[in-house]
Amino acid sequence: MTTTEKIANAKKRIDELERLIKYWNDSEHDEANIVNFKRNTENKVA
């Protein structure tokens, strides 16, 4: 992998992290939406 490829991959990761940080910051201002999922557990014997 060349230096140019490493830099390009690092920029992609940085961009993804910046988008995640923006999403998390935006979600702190929104009302919390809590979704309760029914948990289905079954005992299965092989």
C-alpha positions as CSV (number, residue, x, y, z in Angstrom):
1,M,0.0,0.0,0.0
2,T,1.5,3.3,-1.0
3,T,1.6,6.4,1.1
4,T,-1.0,8.0,-1.0
5,E,-3.4,5.1,-0.5
6,K,-2.8,5.2,3.3
7,I,-3.6,8.9,3.4
8,A,-6.8,8.4,1.3
9,N,-7.9,5.6,3.7
10,A,-7.1,7.7,6.7
11,K,-9.2,10.6,5.3
12,K,-12.1,8.3,4.7
13,R,-12.0,7.1,8.3
14,I,-11.7,10.7,9.6
15,D,-14.7,11.7,7.5
16,E,-16.7,8.8,8.9
17,L,-15.8,9.7,12.4
18,E,-16.7,13.3,11.9
19,R,-20.1,12.2,10.5
20,L,-20.6,10.0,13.6
21,I,-19.7,12.8,16.0
22,K,-22.1,15.2,14.2
23,Y,-24.8,12.5,14.4
24,W,-24.2,12.0,18.1
25,N,-24.2,15.7,18.9
26,D,-27.4,16.2,16.9
27,S,-29.1,13.3,18.7
28,E,-28.3,14.8,22.1
29,H,-30.6,17.7,21.3
30,D,-33.5,15.5,20.1
31,E,-35.9,13.8,22.4
32,A,-34.8,10.3,23.3
33,N,-36.7,7.7,21.4
34,I,-36.9,4.4,23.3
35,V,-38.0,1.4,21.5
36,N,-38.9,-1.8,23.4
37,F,-38.4,-4.9,21.4
38,K,-40.0,-8.1,22.6
39,R,-37.3,-10.6,23.4
40,N,-38.1,-14.1,22.1
41,T,-36.1,-16.7,23.8
42,E,-36.7,-20.4,23.3
43,N,-35.0,-23.4,24.7
44,K,-33.9,-25.7,21.8
45,V,-32.3,-29.0,22.3
46,A,-30.1,-30.3,19.5
